[in-house]
Amino acid sequence: VPAMDPSQDPTIRQLREKVSDVDRGLVEAINARLRLVAQLKSYKDARGFAFVDPEREEWMFRDVSRSNRGPLSQEGLEHIYQAILDLSKREVS
């Protein structure tokens, strides 16, 4: 049987389409988060509060950790969440 081009396989195409839909949702969610963080920073700045709150960051991570049902590992979640926090600080500062 000759090798088929994977991009022509209907199951592969369908799964790739679903992955792309999820990817677009992730970008939308990150942008929504950045908008909210910008509002929070503006509010805190106007009142003289520090932007970064390490205790709150720890609480948020514990909160999302409890909701993680996998297959994302705890280590993977920690890596992604730290990247999101770092990104938020860079994009909003």
N, C-alpha and C positions, 0 to 999 in steps of 0.2 A: 504494500500500500504506500503510495507516494506521500511524502510529508505535506501536510496541509499548512497553509499560512495561518498561524494562530488568530490573526485579526479577522479571519473569515469564519471562525468557529462561532456559532450563534450563542453558545453558553458563555464563552469568553467575552463576547461583545456585550451581552446582557450584564454580566458581573462587572465589567469595566464601567458600564454606564451607571450602575448603582454606586460603585466606588467614586465616580466623578460627582454624583449627586451628593454623597456624603461629604466629599471634599469641599464643594461649594457651600454646604451647610456649615462646615467648620469655619470657613473664611467669614461667612455672615455672622456667626456667633462671636468670633474673635473681634470683628469690627464693632459689634454691639457692645462687647465688653470694654473695648477701648473708649467708646463714646461715654459709657457710664463712668469709667475711671477718670476721664477728663472732667466730667461734671463734678465728681467727688473731689478731685484735686483743686478745681476752681473754688469750690465751697470751702475746703479746708484752708486754702491760701488766703481767702478773704477774711477768715477768722483767726489766722495765725497758728493753725495747727500744722504739725509735721505731716508731710505727704505719706511717707513710708511708716507703717506700723507693723513691726516684726511679730508682735503677738497676734495681730489680726491675720497676718499671712500664715502663721502656724495653725490658727483656728480654721482658716479656709481650706488649707491642705488636709487637715484631719476630716473636715466635713466632706470634701470630695472623695477622700479615701474610703469613707464609710459607704458612699454610694457606688463605688467601683465594683462591679460584679464580674469583671474580666471579659475577655481573656487578657486585658491589659494588666501587666504585673505591677506590683507596688513600686518597684524600681522604675519601670517605664512611666508610670503616672507621676512619680516624683520628678523625673527628668522633664517631662512635658510641662508639668505645672510650673517648675522653676523657669523654664523657657518663656512661658506665658507671663509670669510675673516680671521677668527681666525685660521682655518686649514691652509690656505695659509701661514700665518706668522709662524706657527709652523713648517710646512714641509719644508719651503724654508730658514728659518733663519740659 
